[in-house]
Amino acid sequence: MDTFESYARYTSNPACVYDVHTNPHDFISDEIMATKIDSICAGEKLRIVYAGRAAVMKGPLDWVLALAKAKAKGLAFEASWLGDGPLVAEMKHLASIHGLSEQVSFPGFISDREAILKCLRNAHLLMFCHKTKESPRCLIEALVSGCPIVGYTGAYPKGIVAEIGGGQFSAIDDVDALAANLLWLDRDRGRLAELTQSAARSGRKFDEDTLYRERALLIAKYA
């Protein structure tokens, strides 16, 4: 969407079509969705996840700090950062300093894509702190898994939920606002349940075959 917004004015027929690698068999099932909604409405502690490299552009230290700030204000949660990277050791140290060692886990790199999708289906939200203009795969995989995306704003995350919903955003680098969103969603479980259902509906738009067909029709129409 950042690219589209930059270049759309130079063409008479601009169109934005996403490049994805998810299919209907990746979509969260109705049964798993119902179980997740029940756990949210029952007030279970928040299950928070992220999947990606622990590198500066992903904001991993902000991620830990947001959890620390939310915990200091009473948030009950368990969180996992799925992925390896140069800042993992610093993340673990920061988590230890803030007393998060029992609540935050770092499983490292997971090569099994289905295992990652299973974690996303189980999680109540994916929290992200992306600091650069990018189109990270994990956000669409979260939506496909019925997992709301909660994090720093940007054209890409806003664009993928613009039509149906499923995201809650705060300004880049504003760790306090991100922590406040976690607390708000924890206290308003009805809103979190709505976001979860909207995320799943948004995710169903990101079917590889359907989007490739849309792209082919656009090419045929304007070529």
HELIX and SHEET records of a PDB file:
HELIX    1   1 ASP A    2  TYR A    7  1                                   6    
HELIX    2   2 ALA A    8  TYR A   10  5                                   3    
HELIX    3   3 PRO A   24  ASP A   26  5                                   3    
HELIX    4   4 ASP A   30  CYS A   41  1                                  12    
HELIX    5   5 VAL A   56  LYS A   58  5                                   3    
HELIX    6   6 PRO A   60  ALA A   72  1                                  13    
HELIX    7   7 VAL A   88  ILE A   97  1                                  10    
HELIX    8   8 ARG A  113  ASN A  122  1                                  10    
HELIX    9   9 ARG A  137  VAL A  144  1                                   8    
HELIX   10  10 ALA A  155  VAL A  161  1                                   7    
HELIX   11  11 VAL A  175  ARG A  187  1                                  13    
HELIX   12  12 ARG A  189  GLY A  203  1                                  15    
HELIX   13  13 GLU A  208  TYR A  222  1                                  15    
SHEET    1   A 6 VAL A 104  GLY A 108  0                                        
SHEET    2   A 6 PHE A  77  LEU A  82  1                                        
SHEET    3   A 6 LEU A  46  ALA A  51  1                                        
SHEET    4   A 6 LEU A 125  PHE A 128  1                                        
SHEET    5   A 6 ILE A 149  TYR A 152  1                                        
SHEET    6   A 6 GLY A 167  SER A 170  1                                        
END                                                                             
